[in-house]
Amino acid sequence: MKLFSFVVLAIAFTSLPVLAADLPGELGALRYFTSTDDGTHLWLVDWRVDGKEYGIIASDRSWADTVLAYERQGRSNQRVQYSALRDVGVVALMDNGASTLFEGTRRKQWSLDDWSSGSQKTVRYVEVAAPAGSRTAADVVAQYVKGEGAAKSSDLGTAPADIAKTINGACGGKLTVSAADAAKAGMVGRARAAAESIAKLCADDDYKAAVARLTELKFSASGKADTHVAVRGSTLDVAFGNVPLNTPATVKLWLKNNL
């Protein structure tokens, strides 16, 4: 997909105080999209943190169990695009510059490029008011927080043993886990979520063998914006960034590309 030169546009944000402790920054109101092609739907919540803007996107498409953050980019002619962050994500959503008649009203048309099946499929959407009983902004954000393990927790408890059991059970090996540094930063939940993504990777026999060769997994806080992953000898180091941006998916993708 061809990308263009972008400038950031301003967004009107509203606060969701109940979730303020789990996600840093400001969250926008719910935006709801319905497809004029296949009747599927998108739920999007804009998110601004550390001077950058994202969209948290949920859907009832085939990847509906995955809620991810996408980078919000806007061009000078006011067209907006939400793009995958560092190749983590299965879609790109963009204002395609056209409009269409929908239920008697002319509306701006959006295009969703969906790669979840391994090849690109483009589906057209319009933004409309969410119907009664639809997901709320809080629902979408809560699903994202749960998937990220972003709820702050410093209670180390049995986390190292639980994580080792999760990964060793799926991947084999005798991996030991250190998460004390992550616990100090309130990131125990993110360590558990990352472990689940590593375990899922081991459904592939080649990755299973590669993970089984590791002997130690260290979780810590990077003190920087991004999450960093590295293998040093037989030790896997995962240093969580300050902002929970698709952390489990990022860890899984790094391992797929580097093991």
N, C-alpha and C positions, 0 to 999 in steps of 0.2 A: 504494500500500500504506500502510495506516495505521500510524504508529509510536507508541509509547507512551513514558511516562516510565520511564527505566531507572536502575538502580544497578549498579555493577560487582561481579561475584562473584569470589571467589578461585579460582585454578586451581592444581593441583599440577603444577609444571613439572619436566622432566628436561632435562639438558644433552646437546646433541649437539656434543661438542668439536670434531669435524672441521670443522664449519661455523661455528664461533665467529668466525673471522676475516672471514667473508663477510656474516653477518647479526648486527647488534647485538642485545642482549637475551637472553631465555631462550626456549627452544623446548620444547613439550610432547611427550608420546608420541603415536604415531599413533592416530587414531580412524577407524573404518571403518564406513560405512553402506551398507546394501543396500536397494533399493527394493522395496516390496511391490506396486507398480503395474506397473513395466515392467522390473524386473531390472537396472537400471543401478546404479552404485556411486559413492560419494564417499570420498575420502581427505582427512582434515582434520588439520592440525597446529596446535595453539594456539601463539600467539607473543605474548610480553609484552615491550614495549620502551618506554622513556621514560614509564613509568607508565600506558601504555595497552595494551589487549588486542585481539588480532586472531586470525583463523583463516585459515591458508593452505589453500585448497581446490583439490583436483584431482578430476577426474571422467572417466568414460568416456561422458558425454553428448556432444551435438553440438559443444560448445565444449571438447572434451577437450584441445586443444593449448594452451589458455590456463589458466595457474595464477595466481590472483590472491589478494591479501589482502583479507579482509573484516573490518569492525569488529565485535568481539564485545561484545554488550550483554546484560545480565542484569537481570531484574526481581526485585522483592522476593519474589515467590512462587516463585523459583528457576527460572523458565522463561527460556530463553536464545535469543538471536537473533544471527545473523551477517548483517550488512547491507553493501550496496555502499558503498564509500568515495567520497563526493562524485560519485555517479553513475557511478563506474568499476566495472564488474562486471555480470554478467548474471543473477545469482541472489540470493536471500535464503533462508537456511536457518534454520528456527526450530523450537523445541520447541512443538508445538501444544497441549500440555496433555492429550493423550489417550494411551491405550495400546492395544496390539493383540497378539493371539496370533500368534507367529511361531515355527514349528518347535517347537511344544509349550511355549513359554515366553512369558509376557506381558512385553512390552517397551514402553518409552517410544516414542511415535510422533513423528516429525519431519516437517515439511512443507518442500519446496523449491519456491519460486516462481521459475520459469525464464522469462526474457524474451528468450532468445537468438534466438527466431524472430520477434520483433517484437510478440508478444502474450503475455500471461501464461498459463503452464501450471503447475498445481500438482501435484506428485508427492510421494507419501508414502514415507518411509524409516524404517528402524529401525537402531539402532546395535548391531553384533555384533562378535565377534572376527574379525580379518582372517584369511582362509584362508592356508594355506601357499603360498608363491610370490607372494603379493600384494606390491604396492608397500610399501616401508618409509617411515618418517618421513623418513629421509635422502634417499630417492628423491624424495619430494614437495618437500622443501626445495631439493634440488639443481636440480629443474626450475624452481622459482621463482627461484632465484639466477641461473640461466642466462638466463631471460627478462628479468630485471631488469638483467643485466650487472653484478650486484652484487659479483662477486669483485673485491677491491681491486687496482687497477693504477695505478701512476704513470708507466708507460712510454708517453710520448706517441708516440714513433716515427712511423709513417706514419698515425696515426689521423686527423689533420685532412684529409689527402688522400683517405684511404679513405672517410671520412664524406661528403666533398664528392662523390666519385664515386658513392656509393650514392644520395644524394639527387638529384643532377643527372641521373644516369642514369634515374631513375624519373620525375622531375618536370620535367626541362628546366631552363633557366636556367644561371646561372654563379655559384652560391652559393660563397662562401669560408667557411672554418670556422676558428674559434679555440677551442682546448680546453686551453690551457696552465693556466688557473686550475683547471679540473676535474682536470687531471693532478696538480696539487699536492695535491689532496684525495683522490687515489687513485680517481677516478671516471671513468677513461677507458672502462671497460667500460660504464658507464651511458650515456655519450655515444654509443657505438656502438649500444647497444640503442635509444636514443631515435631515432637516425637511421633505423634499420630501420622503426620505427613511422611516421615521417614519410614514408618512401618508400612504404609500403603505402597511406597516405592518398591518394597521387597516382594510385591506380587510378581515382579519380573525376576526370573531366576538369575540373570546376569547382575542386576543391581543387588539382589539378595546376597550373592557371593561376595560382592565388593563391600557391602556394609558389614557382613559377618567377619571380614578381616580386620575391621576396626576394633581396638581394644578399649578406647576411652572416648567419652563425649563430654565436652566442657561447655556449659552455658554461662554467659556473662553479659554485661551491658557494655556496648561499644562507646557510650558517651557521645556518639555522633548521630546524625539523622538516620543513616542507613544501617541495615543489618548486614553484617559481614560473616561469610562462611569460609572456612579453610580446612584443609587436611594437612596436618604436620606429622609425618611418620604414620603411626597408626592411631593418631588422635584427631577427632573431629571437633573443631572449635566453631561455636555459633555465638556471635556477639550481637545481641539485639540492639537495633537502633532505638532512638528516643520515641519515634513515631511508629505505631504498629501498622505498617503498610504491606499487606499481603505476606506476612512473615512465613506462615507454613508453606505457602506456594513458592516463595522465594527460596527457602531452604531446599525444598524438593527439586526445584528446577536447577539449582546450583549443583546438587549431587548428580542429577541426570547428565549434566554437561561436563562434569569434572571427575567423576569416579572412574 
